[in-house]
Amino acid sequence: MGRDPREKLLIFSDGLDAQTILETYRHFQGRVRMSFGWGTNLTNDFADCAPMEIKGLNPISIVCKVSDANGRPAVKLSDNPRKATGEPAEVERYLKFFGTEDFIEQSVKV
């Protein structure tokens, strides 16, 4: 379409860890602009730090989500339908528009 991909911004997220971020950065470096939504594993990445499994050290999904903007309800969709947030009727409206063909339902660590 005649657009320079180096002017595009890609935002990678969803359970990233330091190694995945570095690999992704190296792969796309110089090809696009990048940012990373590093949440769960940034805020609590203690898995495998103890000599035995301690459930209290498992990372949990700690994310701040927008609930509304300019007085209108906000909806957040994900490829995991369990992560969708917003008023249920609005979520359904967006799902009908965008579709759900690539969704994979996975448990959410809370």
Backbone atoms as SQL, in Angstrom:
CREATE TABLE atoms (id INTEGER PRIMARY KEY, chain TEXT, resi INTEGER, resn TEXT, atom TEXT, x REAL, y REAL, z REAL);
INSERT INTO atoms VALUES
  (1, 'A', 1, 'MET', 'N', 0.815, -1.194, 0.000),
  (2, 'A', 1, 'MET', 'CA', 0.000, 0.000, 0.000),
  (3, 'A', 1, 'MET', 'C', 0.862, 1.264, 0.000),
  (4, 'A', 2, 'GLY', 'N', 2.162, 1.099, -0.199),
  (5, 'A', 2, 'GLY', 'CA', 3.028, 2.262, -0.289),
  (6, 'A', 2, 'GLY', 'C', 3.384, 2.896, 1.046),
  (7, 'A', 3, 'ARG', 'N', 3.124, 2.193, 2.152),
  (8, 'A', 3, 'ARG', 'CA', 3.435, 2.748, 3.470),
  (9, 'A', 3, 'ARG', 'C', 4.735, 2.133, 3.988),
  (10, 'A', 4, 'ASP', 'N', 5.531, 2.936, 4.652),
  (11, 'A', 4, 'ASP', 'CA', 6.792, 2.462, 5.223),
  (12, 'A', 4, 'ASP', 'C', 6.512, 1.757, 6.553),
  (13, 'A', 5, 'PRO', 'N', 6.759, 0.434, 6.648),
  (14, 'A', 5, 'PRO', 'CA', 6.462, -0.284, 7.895),
  (15, 'A', 5, 'PRO', 'C', 7.270, 0.222, 9.083),
  (16, 'A', 6, 'ARG', 'N', 8.379, 0.911, 8.827),
  (17, 'A', 6, 'ARG', 'CA', 9.178, 1.445, 9.940),
  (18, 'A', 6, 'ARG', 'C', 8.475, 2.590, 10.657),
  (19, 'A', 7, 'GLU', 'N', 7.402, 3.102, 10.057),
  (20, 'A', 7, 'GLU', 'CA', 6.613, 4.159, 10.693),
  (21, 'A', 7, 'GLU', 'C', 5.464, 3.600, 11.524),
  (22, 'A', 8, 'LYS', 'N', 5.254, 2.288, 11.458),
  (23, 'A', 8, 'LYS', 'CA', 4.182, 1.644, 12.220),
  (24, 'A', 8, 'LYS', 'C', 4.664, 1.323, 13.627),
  (25, 'A', 9, 'LEU', 'N', 3.751, 1.321, 14.576),
  (26, 'A', 9, 'LEU', 'CA', 4.060, 0.961, 15.955),
  (27, 'A', 9, 'LEU', 'C', 3.336, -0.338, 16.288),
  (28, 'A', 10, 'LEU', 'N', 4.082, -1.361, 16.638),
  (29, 'A', 10, 'LEU', 'CA', 3.509, -2.623, 17.090),
  (30, 'A', 10, 'LEU', 'C', 3.643, -2.687, 18.600),
  (31, 'A', 11, 'ILE', 'N', 2.570, -3.080, 19.284),
  (32, 'A', 11, 'ILE', 'CA', 2.603, -3.223, 20.735),
  (33, 'A', 11, 'ILE', 'C', 2.374, -4.694, 21.051),
  (34, 'A', 12, 'PHE', 'N', 3.404, -5.338, 21.563),
  (35, 'A', 12, 'PHE', 'CA', 3.342, -6.750, 21.910),
  (36, 'A', 12, 'PHE', 'C', 2.967, -6.879, 23.379),
  (37, 'A', 13, 'SER', 'N', 2.091, -7.857, 23.698),
  (38, 'A', 13, 'SER', 'CA', 1.685, -8.064, 25.086),
  (39, 'A', 13, 'SER', 'C', 1.192, -9.485, 25.264),
  (40, 'A', 14, 'ASP', 'N', 0.730, -9.799, 26.450),
  (41, 'A', 14, 'ASP', 'CA', 0.106, -11.067, 26.830),
  (42, 'A', 14, 'ASP', 'C', 1.113, -12.075, 27.381),
  (43, 'A', 15, 'GLY', 'N', 1.406, -11.961, 28.646),
  (44, 'A', 15, 'GLY', 'CA', 2.241, -12.941, 29.341),
  (45, 'A', 15, 'GLY', 'C', 3.694, -12.926, 28.913),
  (46, 'A', 16, 'LEU', 'N', 4.227, -11.778, 28.549),
  (47, 'A', 16, 'LEU', 'CA', 5.610, -11.699, 28.104),
  (48, 'A', 16, 'LEU', 'C', 6.574, -11.847, 29.268),
  (49, 'A', 17, 'ASP', 'N', 7.746, -12.382, 28.971),
  (50, 'A', 17, 'ASP', 'CA', 8.840, -12.389, 29.946),
  (51, 'A', 17, 'ASP', 'C', 10.040, -11.708, 29.285),
  (52, 'A', 18, 'ALA', 'N', 11.106, -11.509, 30.055),
  (53, 'A', 18, 'ALA', 'CA', 12.263, -10.771, 29.540),
  (54, 'A', 18, 'ALA', 'C', 12.840, -11.422, 28.285),
  (55, 'A', 19, 'GLN', 'N', 12.960, -12.735, 28.268),
  (56, 'A', 19, 'GLN', 'CA', 13.539, -13.431, 27.115),
  (57, 'A', 19, 'GLN', 'C', 12.697, -13.244, 25.855),
  (58, 'A', 20, 'THR', 'N', 11.383, -13.374, 25.988),
  (59, 'A', 20, 'THR', 'CA', 10.502, -13.199, 24.831),
  (60, 'A', 20, 'THR', 'C', 10.567, -11.772, 24.303),
  (61, 'A', 21, 'ILE', 'N', 10.634, -10.804, 25.202),
  (62, 'A', 21, 'ILE', 'CA', 10.738, -9.407, 24.784),
  (63, 'A', 21, 'ILE', 'C', 12.029, -9.177, 24.014),
  (64, 'A', 22, 'LEU', 'N', 13.144, -9.703, 24.524),
  (65, 'A', 22, 'LEU', 'CA', 14.433, -9.534, 23.834),
  (66, 'A', 22, 'LEU', 'C', 14.415, -10.197, 22.457),
  (67, 'A', 23, 'GLU', 'N', 13.904, -11.403, 22.373),
  (68, 'A', 23, 'GLU', 'CA', 13.845, -12.102, 21.084),
  (69, 'A', 23, 'GLU', 'C', 12.965, -11.351, 20.091),
  (70, 'A', 24, 'THR', 'N', 11.824, -10.870, 20.560),
  (71, 'A', 24, 'THR', 'CA', 10.910, -10.126, 19.687),
  (72, 'A', 24, 'THR', 'C', 11.558, -8.825, 19.229),
  (73, 'A', 25, 'TYR', 'N', 12.211, -8.132, 20.154),
  (74, 'A', 25, 'TYR', 'CA', 12.882, -6.881, 19.809),
  (75, 'A', 25, 'TYR', 'C', 13.956, -7.120, 18.746),
  (76, 'A', 26, 'ARG', 'N', 14.781, -8.128, 18.941),
  (77, 'A', 26, 'ARG', 'CA', 15.848, -8.421, 17.974),
  (78, 'A', 26, 'ARG', 'C', 15.265, -8.766, 16.593),
  (79, 'A', 27, 'HIS', 'N', 14.162, -9.495, 16.586),
  (80, 'A', 27, 'HIS', 'CA', 13.554, -9.901, 15.315),
  (81, 'A', 27, 'HIS', 'C', 13.033, -8.700, 14.524),
  (82, 'A', 28, 'PHE', 'N', 12.406, -7.754, 15.201),
  (83, 'A', 28, 'PHE', 'CA', 11.766, -6.631, 14.513),
  (84, 'A', 28, 'PHE', 'C', 12.609, -5.353, 14.501),
  (85, 'A', 29, 'GLN', 'N', 13.774, -5.362, 15.154),
  (86, 'A', 29, 'GLN', 'CA', 14.614, -4.167, 15.249),
  (87, 'A', 29, 'GLN', 'C', 14.917, -3.595, 13.864),
  (88, 'A', 30, 'GLY', 'N', 14.660, -2.291, 13.697),
  (89, 'A', 30, 'GLY', 'CA', 14.909, -1.608, 12.435),
  (90, 'A', 30, 'GLY', 'C', 13.818, -1.814, 11.399),
  (91, 'A', 31, 'ARG', 'N', 12.868, -2.702, 11.681),
  (92, 'A', 31, 'ARG', 'CA', 11.800, -2.989, 10.726),
  (93, 'A', 31, 'ARG', 'C', 10.510, -2.255, 11.067),
  (94, 'A', 32, 'VAL', 'N', 10.214, -2.100, 12.369),
  (95, 'A', 32, 'VAL', 'CA', 9.042, -1.382, 12.856),
  (96, 'A', 32, 'VAL', 'C', 9.400, -0.737, 14.184),
  (97, 'A', 33, 'ARG', 'N', 8.562, 0.201, 14.612),
  (98, 'A', 33, 'ARG', 'CA', 8.696, 0.736, 15.966),
  (99, 'A', 33, 'ARG', 'C', 7.975, -0.233, 16.902),
  (100, 'A', 34, 'MET', 'N', 8.473, -0.389, 18.118),
  (101, 'A', 34, 'MET', 'CA', 7.898, -1.374, 19.034),
  (102, 'A', 34, 'MET', 'C', 7.690, -0.813, 20.420),
  (103, 'A', 35, 'SER', 'N', 6.711, -1.400, 21.077),
  (104, 'A', 35, 'SER', 'CA', 6.484, -1.183, 22.496),
  (105, 'A', 35, 'SER', 'C', 6.008, -2.518, 23.055),
  (106, 'A', 36, 'PHE', 'N', 6.142, -2.672, 24.364),
  (107, 'A', 36, 'PHE', 'CA', 5.797, -3.948, 24.978),
  (108, 'A', 36, 'PHE', 'C', 4.889, -3.724, 26.177),
  (109, 'A', 37, 'GLY', 'N', 3.774, -4.444, 26.210),
  (110, 'A', 37, 'GLY', 'CA', 2.857, -4.429, 27.340),
  (111, 'A', 37, 'GLY', 'C', 3.258, -5.536, 28.291),
  (112, 'A', 38, 'TRP', 'N', 4.246, -5.251, 29.112),
  (113, 'A', 38, 'TRP', 'CA', 4.819, -6.252, 30.003),
  (114, 'A', 38, 'TRP', 'C', 4.141, -6.103, 31.352),
  (115, 'A', 39, 'GLY', 'N', 3.172, -6.946, 31.648),
  (116, 'A', 39, 'GLY', 'CA', 2.379, -6.799, 32.858),
  (117, 'A', 39, 'GLY', 'C', 2.581, -7.900, 33.870),
  (118, 'A', 40, 'THR', 'N', 1.937, -9.027, 33.657),
  (119, 'A', 40, 'THR', 'CA', 1.928, -10.119, 34.635),
  (120, 'A', 40, 'THR', 'C', 3.330, -10.508, 35.078),
  (121, 'A', 41, 'ASN', 'N', 4.200, -10.794, 34.131),
  (122, 'A', 41, 'ASN', 'CA', 5.526, -11.276, 34.497),
  (123, 'A', 41, 'ASN', 'C', 6.479, -10.170, 34.939),
  (124, 'A', 42, 'LEU', 'N', 6.143, -8.924, 34.664),
  (125, 'A', 42, 'LEU', 'CA', 6.947, -7.820, 35.177),
  (126, 'A', 42, 'LEU', 'C', 6.636, -7.599, 36.650),
  (127, 'A', 43, 'THR', 'N', 5.368, -7.671, 36.998),
  (128, 'A', 43, 'THR', 'CA', 4.952, -7.348, 38.355),
  (129, 'A', 43, 'THR', 'C', 5.150, -8.492, 39.343),
  (130, 'A', 44, 'ASN', 'N', 5.245, -9.728, 38.848),
  (131, 'A', 44, 'ASN', 'CA', 5.348, -10.845, 39.781),
  (132, 'A', 44, 'ASN', 'C', 5.905, -12.077, 39.069),
  (133, 'A', 45, 'ASP', 'N', 7.167, -12.057, 38.714),
  (134, 'A', 45, 'ASP', 'CA', 7.773, -13.184, 38.008),
  (135, 'A', 45, 'ASP', 'C', 8.704, -13.951, 38.948),
  (136, 'A', 46, 'PHE', 'N', 8.113, -14.682, 39.887),
  (137, 'A', 46, 'PHE', 'CA', 8.902, -15.449, 40.834),
  (138, 'A', 46, 'PHE', 'C', 8.844, -16.946, 40.568),
  (139, 'A', 47, 'ALA', 'N', 8.201, -17.356, 39.471),
  (140, 'A', 47, 'ALA', 'CA', 8.093, -18.777, 39.156),
  (141, 'A', 47, 'ALA', 'C', 9.491, -19.381, 39.048),
  (142, 'A', 48, 'ASP', 'N', 9.660, -20.549, 39.613),
  (143, 'A', 48, 'ASP', 'CA', 10.918, -21.305, 39.575),
  (144, 'A', 48, 'ASP', 'C', 12.060, -20.652, 40.364),
  (145, 'A', 49, 'CYS', 'N', 11.759, -19.706, 41.232),
  (146, 'A', 49, 'CYS', 'CA', 12.805, -19.084, 42.044),
  (147, 'A', 49, 'CYS', 'C', 13.073, -19.871, 43.329),
  (148, 'A', 50, 'ALA', 'N', 12.092, -20.580, 43.807),
  (149, 'A', 50, 'ALA', 'CA', 12.231, -21.335, 45.054),
  (150, 'A', 50, 'ALA', 'C', 12.649, -22.778, 44.733),
  (151, 'A', 51, 'PRO', 'N', 13.298, -23.462, 45.680),
  (152, 'A', 51, 'PRO', 'CA', 13.719, -24.848, 45.429),
  (153, 'A', 51, 'PRO', 'C', 12.550, -25.824, 45.289),
  (154, 'A', 52, 'MET', 'N', 11.354, -25.427, 45.710),
  (155, 'A', 52, 'MET', 'CA', 10.164, -26.253, 45.542),
  (156, 'A', 52, 'MET', 'C', 9.021, -25.335, 45.111),
  (157, 'A', 53, 'GLU', 'N', 7.952, -25.909, 44.580),
  (158, 'A', 53, 'GLU', 'CA', 6.825, -25.083, 44.134),
  (159, 'A', 53, 'GLU', 'C', 6.108, -24.475, 45.320),
  (160, 'A', 54, 'ILE', 'N', 5.936, -23.170, 45.271),
  (161, 'A', 54, 'ILE', 'CA', 5.181, -22.428, 46.280),
  (162, 'A', 54, 'ILE', 'C', 4.107, -21.658, 45.519),
  (163, 'A', 55, 'LYS', 'N', 2.861, -22.094, 45.659),
  (164, 'A', 55, 'LYS', 'CA', 1.759, -21.510, 44.885),
  (165, 'A', 55, 'LYS', 'C', 1.690, -19.989, 45.024),
  (166, 'A', 56, 'GLY', 'N', 2.047, -19.469, 46.192),
  (167, 'A', 56, 'GLY', 'CA', 1.984, -18.033, 46.428),
  (168, 'A', 56, 'GLY', 'C', 2.972, -17.239, 45.595),
  (169, 'A', 57, 'LEU', 'N', 3.934, -17.893, 44.958),
  (170, 'A', 57, 'LEU', 'CA', 4.910, -17.200, 44.124),
  (171, 'A', 57, 'LEU', 'C', 4.544, -17.213, 42.645),
  (172, 'A', 58, 'ASN', 'N', 3.467, -17.908, 42.286),
  (173, 'A', 58, 'ASN', 'CA', 3.067, -17.938, 40.882),
  (174, 'A', 58, 'ASN', 'C', 2.605, -16.560, 40.445),
  (175, 'A', 59, 'PRO', 'N', 2.954, -16.136, 39.207),
  (176, 'A', 59, 'PRO', 'CA', 2.513, -14.818, 38.738),
  (177, 'A', 59, 'PRO', 'C', 0.994, -14.773, 38.596),
  (178, 'A', 60, 'ILE', 'N', 0.434, -13.609, 38.856),
  (179, 'A', 60, 'ILE', 'CA', -0.997, -13.403, 38.695),
  (180, 'A', 60, 'ILE', 'C', -1.215, -12.288, 37.673),
  (181, 'A', 61, 'SER', 'N', -2.371, -12.261, 37.098),
  (182, 'A', 61, 'SER', 'CA', -2.680, -11.259, 36.090),
  (183, 'A', 61, 'SER', 'C', -3.020, -9.936, 36.769),
  (184, 'A', 62, 'ILE', 'N', -2.058, -9.014, 36.773),
  (185, 'A', 62, 'ILE', 'CA', -2.246, -7.704, 37.399),
  (186, 'A', 62, 'ILE', 'C', -2.224, -6.665, 36.285),
  (187, 'A', 63, 'VAL', 'N', -3.386, -6.206, 35.896),
  (188, 'A', 63, 'VAL', 'CA', -3.481, -5.273, 34.780),
  (189, 'A', 63, 'VAL', 'C', -4.520, -4.214, 35.100),
  (190, 'A', 64, 'CYS', 'N', -4.214, -2.978, 34.761),
  (191, 'A', 64, 'CYS', 'CA', -5.196, -1.893, 34.877),
  (192, 'A', 64, 'CYS', 'C', -5.875, -1.753, 33.524),
  (193, 'A', 65, 'LYS', 'N', -7.176, -1.681, 33.533),
  (194, 'A', 65, 'LYS', 'CA', -7.923, -1.581, 32.288),
  (195, 'A', 65, 'LYS', 'C', -8.814, -0.337, 32.313),
  (196, 'A', 66, 'VAL', 'N', -8.960, 0.290, 31.172),
  (197, 'A', 66, 'VAL', 'CA', -9.823, 1.456, 31.036),
  (198, 'A', 66, 'VAL', 'C', -11.277, 0.987, 31.119),
  (199, 'A', 67, 'SER', 'N', -12.083, 1.684, 31.902),
  (200, 'A', 67, 'SER', 'CA', -13.499, 1.309, 32.010),
  (201, 'A', 67, 'SER', 'C', -14.382, 2.208, 31.147),
  (202, 'A', 68, 'ASP', 'N', -13.941, 3.464, 30.967),
  (203, 'A', 68, 'ASP', 'CA', -14.683, 4.347, 30.072),
  (204, 'A', 68, 'ASP', 'C', -13.754, 5.447, 29.591),
  (205, 'A', 69, 'ALA', 'N', -14.145, 6.080, 28.500),
  (206, 'A', 69, 'ALA', 'CA', -13.358, 7.183, 27.935),
  (207, 'A', 69, 'ALA', 'C', -14.335, 8.218, 27.396),
  (208, 'A', 70, 'ASN', 'N', -14.167, 9.442, 27.834),
  (209, 'A', 70, 'ASN', 'CA', -15.043, 10.535, 27.409),
  (210, 'A', 70, 'ASN', 'C', -16.519, 10.212, 27.638),
  (211, 'A', 71, 'GLY', 'N', -16.804, 9.543, 28.750),
  (212, 'A', 71, 'GLY', 'CA', -18.184, 9.228, 29.104),
  (213, 'A', 71, 'GLY', 'C', -18.780, 8.033, 28.378),
  (214, 'A', 72, 'ARG', 'N', -17.996, 7.366, 27.539),
  (215, 'A', 72, 'ARG', 'CA', -18.486, 6.187, 26.813),
  (216, 'A', 72, 'ARG', 'C', -17.834, 4.935, 27.389),
  (217, 'A', 73, 'PRO', 'N', -18.591, 3.841, 27.510),
  (218, 'A', 73, 'PRO', 'CA', -18.011, 2.611, 28.062),
  (219, 'A', 73, 'PRO', 'C', -16.914, 2.055, 27.153),
  (220, 'A', 74, 'ALA', 'N', -15.844, 1.581, 27.765),
  (221, 'A', 74, 'ALA', 'CA', -14.735, 0.996, 27.014),
  (222, 'A', 74, 'ALA', 'C', -14.863, -0.522, 27.005),
  (223, 'A', 75, 'VAL', 'N', -14.376, -1.123, 25.946),
  (224, 'A', 75, 'VAL', 'CA', -14.348, -2.578, 25.811),
  (225, 'A', 75, 'VAL', 'C', -12.926, -2.976, 25.486),
  (226, 'A', 76, 'LYS', 'N', -12.428, -4.022, 26.137),
  (227, 'A', 76, 'LYS', 'CA', -11.120, -4.581, 25.825),
  (228, 'A', 76, 'LYS', 'C', -11.334, -6.010, 25.374),
  (229, 'A', 77, 'LEU', 'N', -10.869, -6.320, 24.158),
  (230, 'A', 77, 'LEU', 'CA', -10.971, -7.676, 23.633),
  (231, 'A', 77, 'LEU', 'C', -9.585, -8.307, 23.614),
  (232, 'A', 78, 'SER', 'N', -9.558, -9.616, 23.612),
  (233, 'A', 78, 'SER', 'CA', -8.317, -10.377, 23.573),
  (234, 'A', 78, 'SER', 'C', -8.569, -11.618, 22.744),
  (235, 'A', 79, 'ASP', 'N', -7.491, -12.295, 22.323),
  (236, 'A', 79, 'ASP', 'CA', -7.676, -13.573, 21.638),
  (237, 'A', 79, 'ASP', 'C', -8.134, -14.642, 22.627),
  (238, 'A', 80, 'ASN', 'N', -8.062, -14.338, 23.916),
  (239, 'A', 80, 'ASN', 'CA', -8.602, -15.206, 24.964),
  (240, 'A', 80, 'ASN', 'C', -9.910, -14.574, 25.440),
  (241, 'A', 81, 'PRO', 'N', -11.071, -15.182, 25.130),
  (242, 'A', 81, 'PRO', 'CA', -12.349, -14.551, 25.484),
  (243, 'A', 81, 'PRO', 'C', -12.520, -14.308, 26.979),
  (244, 'A', 82, 'ARG', 'N', -11.802, -15.029, 27.821),
  (245, 'A', 82, 'ARG', 'CA', -11.906, -14.810, 29.269),
  (246, 'A', 82, 'ARG', 'C', -11.300, -13.474, 29.697),
  (247, 'A', 83, 'LYS', 'N', -10.508, -12.862, 28.835),
  (248, 'A', 83, 'LYS', 'CA', -9.873, -11.593, 29.178),
  (249, 'A', 83, 'LYS', 'C', -10.668, -10.381, 28.723),
  (250, 'A', 84, 'ALA', 'N', -11.781, -10.584, 28.053),
  (251, 'A', 84, 'ALA', 'CA', -12.588, -9.454, 27.589),
  (252, 'A', 84, 'ALA', 'C', -13.169, -8.720, 28.792),
  (253, 'A', 85, 'THR', 'N', -13.175, -7.397, 28.711),
  (254, 'A', 85, 'THR', 'CA', -13.757, -6.598, 29.778),
  (255, 'A', 85, 'THR', 'C', -14.671, -5.540, 29.175),
  (256, 'A', 86, 'GLY', 'N', -15.592, -5.086, 29.992),
  (257, 'A', 86, 'GLY', 'CA', -16.540, -4.061, 29.563),
  (258, 'A', 86, 'GLY', 'C', -17.950, -4.524, 29.861),
  (259, 'A', 87, 'GLU', 'N', -18.900, -3.648, 29.569),
  (260, 'A', 87, 'GLU', 'CA', -20.295, -4.007, 29.762),
  (261, 'A', 87, 'GLU', 'C', -20.624, -5.180, 28.842),
  (262, 'A', 88, 'PRO', 'N', -21.238, -6.253, 29.360),
  (263, 'A', 88, 'PRO', 'CA', -21.478, -7.459, 28.552),
  (264, 'A', 88, 'PRO', 'C', -22.146, -7.197, 27.208),
  (265, 'A', 89, 'ALA', 'N', -23.126, -6.325, 27.160),
  (266, 'A', 89, 'ALA', 'CA', -23.806, -6.039, 25.891),
  (267, 'A', 89, 'ALA', 'C', -22.843, -5.402, 24.887),
  (268, 'A', 90, 'GLU', 'N', -21.963, -4.530, 25.372),
  (269, 'A', 90, 'GLU', 'CA', -20.987, -3.886, 24.498),
  (270, 'A', 90, 'GLU', 'C', -19.943, -4.890, 24.024),
  (271, 'A', 91, 'VAL', 'N', -19.499, -5.769, 24.921),
  (272, 'A', 91, 'VAL', 'CA', -18.530, -6.806, 24.532),
  (273, 'A', 91, 'VAL', 'C', -19.130, -7.655, 23.412),
  (274, 'A', 92, 'GLU', 'N', -20.372, -8.081, 23.577),
  (275, 'A', 92, 'GLU', 'CA', -21.037, -8.898, 22.551),
  (276, 'A', 92, 'GLU', 'C', -21.148, -8.151, 21.222),
  (277, 'A', 93, 'ARG', 'N', -21.446, -6.871, 21.292),
  (278, 'A', 93, 'ARG', 'CA', -21.574, -6.070, 20.069),
  (279, 'A', 93, 'ARG', 'C', -20.249, -6.038, 19.307),
  (280, 'A', 94, 'TYR', 'N', -19.149, -5.831, 20.031),
  (281, 'A', 94, 'TYR', 'CA', -17.834, -5.805, 19.396),
  (282, 'A', 94, 'TYR', 'C', -17.437, -7.182, 18.869),
  (283, 'A', 95, 'LEU', 'N', -17.767, -8.233, 19.630),
  (284, 'A', 95, 'LEU', 'CA', -17.435, -9.585, 19.177),
  (285, 'A', 95, 'LEU', 'C', -18.164, -9.921, 17.877),
  (286, 'A', 96, 'LYS', 'N', -19.413, -9.493, 17.760),
  (287, 'A', 96, 'LYS', 'CA', -20.158, -9.733, 16.519),
  (288, 'A', 96, 'LYS', 'C', -19.504, -9.003, 15.347),
  (289, 'A', 97, 'PHE', 'N', -19.000, -7.816, 15.608),
  (290, 'A', 97, 'PHE', 'CA', -18.383, -7.025, 14.545),
  (291, 'A', 97, 'PHE', 'C', -17.025, -7.596, 14.140),
  (292, 'A', 98, 'PHE', 'N', -16.157, -7.877, 15.126),
  (293, 'A', 98, 'PHE', 'CA', -14.795, -8.318, 14.837),
  (294, 'A', 98, 'PHE', 'C', -14.665, -9.827, 14.649),
  (295, 'A', 99, 'GLY', 'N', -15.602, -10.604, 15.193),
  (296, 'A', 99, 'GLY', 'CA', -15.535, -12.056, 15.070),
  (297, 'A', 99, 'GLY', 'C', -14.709, -12.691, 16.175),
  (298, 'A', 100, 'THR', 'N', -14.771, -14.010, 16.227),
  (299, 'A', 100, 'THR', 'CA', -14.073, -14.758, 17.286),
  (300, 'A', 100, 'THR', 'C', -13.318, -15.962, 16.725),
  (301, 'A', 101, 'GLU', 'N', -13.087, -15.975, 15.427),
  (302, 'A', 101, 'GLU', 'CA', -12.521, -17.170, 14.807),
  (303, 'A', 101, 'GLU', 'C', -11.130, -17.555, 15.314),
  (304, 'A', 102, 'ASP', 'N', -10.320, -16.621, 15.760),
  (305, 'A', 102, 'ASP', 'CA', -8.970, -16.940, 16.237),
  (306, 'A', 102, 'ASP', 'C', -8.881, -17.011, 17.755),
  (307, 'A', 103, 'PHE', 'N', -10.016, -17.016, 18.435),
  (308, 'A', 103, 'PHE', 'CA', -10.004, -17.045, 19.892),
  (309, 'A', 103, 'PHE', 'C', -9.582, -18.415, 20.410),
  (310, 'A', 104, 'ILE', 'N', -8.830, -18.399, 21.491),
  (311, 'A', 104, 'ILE', 'CA', -8.435, -19.618, 22.186),
  (312, 'A', 104, 'ILE', 'C', -8.714, -19.371, 23.654),
  (313, 'A', 105, 'GLU', 'N', -9.682, -20.097, 24.204),
  (314, 'A', 105, 'GLU', 'CA', -10.024, -19.905, 25.614),
  (315, 'A', 105, 'GLU', 'C', -8.964, -20.562, 26.484),
  (316, 'A', 106, 'GLN', 'N', -8.397, -19.769, 27.394),
  (317, 'A', 106, 'GLN', 'CA', -7.365, -20.239, 28.313),
  (318, 'A', 106, 'GLN', 'C', -7.701, -19.725, 29.709),
  (319, 'A', 107, 'SER', 'N', -7.225, -20.426, 30.716),
  (320, 'A', 107, 'SER', 'CA', -7.475, -19.953, 32.081),
  (321, 'A', 107, 'SER', 'C', -6.692, -18.673, 32.308),
  (322, 'A', 108, 'VAL', 'N', -7.203, -17.845, 33.201),
  (323, 'A', 108, 'VAL', 'CA', -6.563, -16.582, 33.548),
  (324, 'A', 108, 'VAL', 'C', -6.091, -16.697, 34.986),
  (325, 'A', 109, 'LYS', 'N', -4.823, -16.393, 35.231),
  (326, 'A', 109, 'LYS', 'CA', -4.281, -16.462, 36.584),
  (327, 'A', 109, 'LYS', 'C', -4.721, -15.232, 37.353),
  (328, 'A', 110, 'VAL', 'N', -5.504, -15.439, 38.391),
  (329, 'A', 110, 'VAL', 'CA', -6.012, -14.317, 39.193),
  (330, 'A', 110, 'VAL', 'C', -5.651, -14.550, 40.647);
